[in-house]
Amino acid sequence: TEKRFQALCESVRRELPALTQRVRDLLKLCDDWRQKILAYPKRYAGMEQDLMRLLPMNVLVVTPHAQLQHLPRYLKAIYIRAERAANNPAKDSDKALVIRDFQGWENEVRPSNHEAFRWMFEEYRVSIFAQELGTAQPVSLKRLEALLG
């Protein structure tokens, strides 16, 4: 109805500035992490790809709003992984084997499960490389494999 539409417009007019500021702050934090990661002197194999996967040029288009809040944690996990890989490359290689099994997952996961798998896989990476950061949802190899079908 017109009344409901007008109420919705008024609600958006009130809430949009705060939402815009939160997204701007979040993107600034992500950019700070990106700069810190790029400035780190030692890189693990695939670090740039990990960064580009999380922060493509169209990040606001390809990242669901609910996932935006998790990007800084994912980026921090990349940084922690880089630090640890520099200290113990063999251990990082062993951990990388665990996630390497899922290369090309886009071809194996049903399109209806793509988003769920993508973000669960990011959480799984955190659990493998920076467990102390915690995950936003329970993740395991078994849960990922369940989404493959």
C-alpha positions as CSV (number, residue, x, y, z in Angstrom):
1,T,0.0,0.0,0.0
2,E,1.0,3.6,-0.4
3,K,1.1,4.0,3.4
4,R,3.4,1.1,3.9
5,F,5.6,2.3,1.0
6,Q,5.9,5.8,2.6
7,A,6.7,4.2,6.0
8,L,9.4,2.1,4.4
9,C,10.9,5.1,2.7
10,E,11.0,7.0,6.0
11,S,12.6,4.0,7.7
12,V,15.3,3.9,5.0
13,R,15.9,7.6,5.2
14,R,16.5,7.3,9.0
15,E,18.6,4.1,8.9
16,L,20.7,4.6,5.7
17,P,23.2,7.1,7.1
18,A,24.2,4.8,10.0
19,L,24.4,1.7,7.7
20,T,26.5,3.6,5.2
21,Q,28.9,4.7,8.0
22,R,29.1,1.0,9.3
23,V,29.9,-0.2,5.8
24,R,32.5,2.5,5.3
25,D,34.2,1.7,8.6
26,L,34.2,-2.0,7.7
27,L,35.7,-1.3,4.3
28,K,38.4,0.9,5.9
29,L,39.3,-1.8,8.3
30,C,39.5,-4.3,5.4
31,D,41.7,-2.0,3.5
32,D,44.0,-1.6,6.5
33,W,44.3,-5.4,6.7
34,R,44.9,-5.5,3.0
35,Q,47.7,-3.0,3.3
36,K,49.2,-4.8,6.3
37,I,49.1,-8.1,4.4
38,L,50.7,-6.7,1.3
39,A,53.4,-5.0,3.3
40,Y,54.3,-8.3,5.0
41,P,57.7,-9.3,3.7
42,K,57.2,-13.0,3.4
43,R,54.4,-14.6,1.4
44,Y,52.9,-18.1,1.3
45,A,52.0,-19.7,-2.0
46,G,48.5,-18.3,-3.0
47,M,48.5,-15.4,-0.6
48,E,47.6,-12.8,-3.3
49,Q,44.8,-15.1,-4.6
50,D,43.4,-15.4,-1.1
51,L,43.4,-11.6,-0.8
52,M,41.8,-11.1,-4.1
53,R,39.2,-13.8,-3.4
54,L,38.1,-11.9,-0.3
55,L,38.6,-8.3,-1.5
56,P,37.9,-8.2,-5.3
57,M,37.3,-4.8,-6.8
58,N,33.5,-5.4,-6.7
59,V,33.5,-6.7,-3.1
60,L,30.2,-5.0,-2.2
61,V,28.6,-6.7,-5.2
62,V,29.8,-10.2,-4.6
63,T,29.7,-10.3,-0.8
64,P,26.4,-10.7,0.9
65,H,25.7,-8.0,3.4
66,A,25.7,-10.6,6.3
67,Q,29.2,-11.7,5.3
68,L,30.8,-8.3,5.3
69,Q,31.3,-8.3,9.0
70,H,33.4,-11.4,8.8
71,L,35.9,-10.1,6.2
72,P,38.3,-8.5,8.7
73,R,38.6,-11.8,10.6
74,Y,39.2,-13.7,7.3
75,L,41.9,-11.1,6.4
76,K,43.5,-11.4,9.9
77,A,43.6,-15.1,9.3
78,I,45.6,-14.6,6.1
79,Y,48.0,-12.4,8.0
80,I,48.4,-14.9,10.8
81,R,49.0,-17.6,8.2
82,A,51.6,-15.6,6.5
83,E,53.4,-15.1,9.9
84,R,53.3,-18.7,10.7
85,A,54.3,-19.8,7.2
86,A,57.3,-17.6,7.5
87,N,58.3,-19.3,10.7
88,N,57.4,-22.9,9.7
89,P,56.9,-23.4,5.9
90,A,56.6,-27.2,6.2
91,K,53.7,-26.9,8.7
92,D,52.0,-24.4,6.5
93,S,52.4,-26.8,3.5
94,D,50.8,-29.6,5.5
95,K,47.8,-27.4,6.4
96,A,47.5,-26.2,2.8
97,L,47.1,-29.9,1.7
98,V,43.9,-30.0,3.8
99,I,42.3,-27.2,1.9
100,R,43.8,-28.1,-1.5
101,D,41.3,-31.0,-1.7
102,F,38.6,-28.4,-2.3
103,Q,40.3,-26.7,-5.3
104,G,37.7,-26.4,-8.0
105,W,34.8,-26.8,-5.6
106,E,32.7,-24.5,-7.8
107,N,32.4,-27.3,-10.3
108,E,31.4,-29.9,-7.7
109,V,28.9,-27.9,-5.5
110,R,25.4,-27.5,-6.7
111,P,24.7,-23.9,-7.6
112,S,22.1,-23.7,-4.9
113,N,24.8,-24.5,-2.3
114,H,27.5,-22.2,-3.7
115,E,27.1,-19.3,-1.2
116,A,26.8,-21.6,1.8
117,F,29.8,-23.6,0.7
118,R,31.9,-20.5,-0.1
119,W,31.4,-18.9,3.3
120,M,31.7,-22.2,5.2
121,F,35.0,-22.8,3.3
122,E,36.3,-19.4,4.5
123,E,35.4,-20.3,8.0
124,Y,37.2,-23.7,7.5
125,R,40.3,-21.8,6.4
126,V,40.2,-19.8,9.6
127,S,39.8,-23.0,11.7
128,I,42.9,-24.5,9.9
129,F,45.2,-21.5,9.8
130,A,44.1,-19.2,12.7
131,Q,42.0,-21.3,15.0
132,E,42.3,-18.8,17.8
133,L,40.1,-16.3,15.8
134,G,37.2,-18.6,16.1
135,T,34.5,-19.3,13.5
136,A,31.1,-17.8,13.0
137,Q,29.5,-21.2,12.6
138,P,30.5,-24.8,13.2
139,V,32.7,-26.0,10.4
140,S,34.3,-29.3,9.7
141,L,35.5,-31.4,6.8
142,K,32.3,-33.5,7.1
143,R,30.1,-30.4,6.9
144,L,31.9,-29.2,3.8
145,E,31.6,-32.6,2.1
146,A,27.9,-32.6,2.9
147,L,27.5,-29.5,0.8
148,L,29.3,-31.0,-2.2
149,G,26.5,-33.3,-3.2
